[in-house]
């Protein structure tokens, strides 16, 4: 819990983070919810596919943000007959960072280095080979104990907010 009893908000990337170890993130999000934290799944999309996966694995979340559906609602997606689509690269790359900033996300975990430059939110770069993410020299182990990972994240956030 952050200072002044404000809820902690965590962003989790879907492809490459949650999908890398859904059983772990089931436990992680369940424990985070018990701590009254908010979990935001932040991904490319599409919404319906992501929701189905999250329900299948019992992964808890407060809100799901998908880049595809966000820009589709604004008419900024070009769809092709073969089912493919196109969104301007710059719009795509900065969407997650903007969402985190606008929603006051405290900590985001993602496996894509390119998005990090668009974040003001603390951005923990996930490495599936290590089963961990790193931020400012701090390693958060996301392979063994969800309780420990949540404590490490909380300590990082509290330390950052006290600066």
N, C-alpha and C positions, 0 to 999 in steps of 0.2 A: 504494500500500500504506500503510495507516495505521501509526501507531507500534506497536511490539511485534509487527510482522508479522501483525496481525489483518486478515483479509479485509475488503475494502470490500463493502458490500451496498447495491445500488441498487434502488429501486422505480420501475417504469415503469407509468403508466396505459396502458390499451389504447385505448379509444375516445377519439379526439381527440389522442392523442400517437403511439402506435405506428401507428395506422391513418392518421394524417396523412402519414407518410413511411416506409412499411415497408421500402423499399430501404435507407434511411439506418439504420434501427434493426437491420436484418440485419447491417450492417457494425459498428455500434456494439456490439451484443451479442457479436458474434464477437470483437472486439478486447478487450472487457471480460473475456470468458471466458479469452482468452490471458493476461490479466493476473492470472488466478485470482480475479476478482471474482465475486460472486454477484448474479444478476439475478432480481428478483421482479416478475412481471407481476401488477398489482393492479388489479382491474376489477370492474364490475358483473356480468358474465357474459352468457350461460351458458357453463359450462366447455367443453363439447364444441365449440361454435362457435368459441371463442377458440383452443383447441388446434389445430383445423383450419387456421385462419388463420396461426398462428405456424409450423406445420409447412410450409405452402405457401410462406411467405416465408423459411424457414430462420432464424427468429429464435430465438436461444438464450436459455434461462432456467433458473434453478435451481428455482423454484417458481412455481406459478400460484395466486393467491387470487382467488376470485370471491365477491362479496357474496351473490348469489342462492343459490349452492350452500351457502355457509356457513350462512345463515339457514334454508334449506330443511332442512338436516340437523338443525336445532334445532326444527323445526316452527313457525317464525315467519313463514312465507310463506303468503299466501292466494292460491290459484290459481283462476282463473275459467274457465268453459267456453269462452270465446272465445280462450283461450291467454294472456291477460294475467295479471298477478300484482300483488300488493301487499305491500310491506314498510313498516313504520312509517318515516316520513321521518327521524326522529332516529336510529334504528338504522342506516339506510342511510347517512346522511351521516357518521357517526362510524366506520363499520366499517374503512375504509382506514387512518385514523389510528391506531386501536387495533391493527390488524394490524402496522403499521410499528413501533409502540412495542414490542409484545410480541416481535417478531422482530428487534429491534435494527437496523432498516434505517438506514443512515447518511444517505441522501439520496433524496428521492422527487420525481419529475417528474409533474405532473398539470396538466390544462387547466381544472379546475373550481375556481373561487375558493371556493365554499361549503365544500369539504372542508378547506381550509387551517386553519380555526379549530379543528379537532379534532386537529391534529398537534403532537406534540412533536419529531418527526423533522424535520430541515430540509426544507422544502417549496418546491420551485422551480416557480413558476407559468408554464406553457407558453402561449405566444401563437403560434398557427400562422401568423398573418400576418407575424410577425417571424422565424419559424423558430428561436425561442430561448425560454429560460425565464429568469426573474429571481428572485433571492433576495437580500435584504438589499443591494440595489444592485449585485449581481454578476450580469452577464449571461453565460449559457452558450449559445453558438451551437450549435444542433442542426440545422444545415442544410448546413454545408460539410464540415468535417473531423471525423470521429468521434474521431480521435487527440487533436485539440486539445480537444474537448469533454470527453473522459475525463480529460485532464490538468487542465483547469479544475475539474472536479468533485473530483478528488483533491486539488488545492491548496486548494479551499474546505474540504473535510473535514479535512485536516491542520491548516489554520489554525484552524478551529473547535475541534478537539480539543486544540490547544495553549493555548487560553485558560484 
